[in-house]
Amino acid sequence: MDGFLKETEILREISHPNIIRIFDMFEDETSYYLVTELCLGGELYSKIEEMSDKQKAFSEKQCAFIIE
């Protein structure tokens, strides 16, 4: 849990176009709630699986294109 809390504090302090921003965090008795920037386009892992179905491997350049 300490690692999670430390990581969220770091993400609240940094601003980089390729790293999700965390604006705030709340907690109650059972859960933590993160307020993050809106990220459209789905998950990188889903895109990797989709591309893997079409070809055996893909290049670093193709992966970088997905992330942008």
C-alpha positions in Angstrom: 0.0 0.0 0.0 2.9 2.4 0.7 4.1 2.0 -2.8 0.7 2.8 -4.2 0.4 6.0 -2.1 4.0 7.0 -3.0 3.3 6.5 -6.7 0.1 8.6 -6.6 1.9 11.4 -4.9 4.6 11.4 -7.5 2.0 11.4 -10.3 0.2 14.3 -8.7 3.4 16.4 -8.8 4.6 15.7 -12.4 3.3 16.9 -15.7 4.4 15.0 -18.8 2.4 14.5 -22.1 3.0 10.7 -22.0 2.1 10.1 -18.3 -1.4 10.2 -16.9 -2.0 13.1 -14.5 -3.6 12.5 -11.2 -5.4 15.7 -10.0 -6.7 14.4 -6.6 -7.3 11.3 -4.5 -10.0 10.4 -2.0 -10.5 7.4 0.2 -13.2 5.9 2.3 -13.3 2.8 4.6 -12.9 0.4 1.7 -11.6 2.2 -1.5 -9.3 4.8 -3.0 -10.7 7.1 -5.7 -8.4 8.8 -8.2 -9.3 11.9 -10.2 -7.3 11.7 -13.4 -7.2 13.3 -16.7 -9.4 11.9 -19.4 -7.5 9.5 -21.7 -9.4 8.4 -24.8 -8.4 5.6 -27.1 -8.5 2.5 -24.9 -5.7 0.6 -23.3 -2.3 -0.1 -24.8 -2.5 -3.8 -23.9 -5.7 -4.1 -26.0 -4.0 -2.5 -29.0 -1.0 -4.8 -28.6 -3.3 -7.9 -28.5 -5.2 -6.6 -31.6 -2.0 -6.1 -33.5 -0.6 -9.5 -32.3 -3.6 -11.2 -33.9 -2.6 -9.8 -37.3 1.2 -10.4 -37.1 3.6 -12.3 -34.9 5.5 -9.3 -33.7 5.5 -5.6 -34.2 8.2 -3.0 -34.0 9.1 -0.4 -31.4 8.1 2.2 -34.0 4.6 0.7 -34.2 4.2 0.7 -30.4 5.3 4.3 -30.2 2.6 5.2 -32.8 0.0 3.6 -30.6 1.1 5.5 -27.6 0.9 8.9 -29.3 
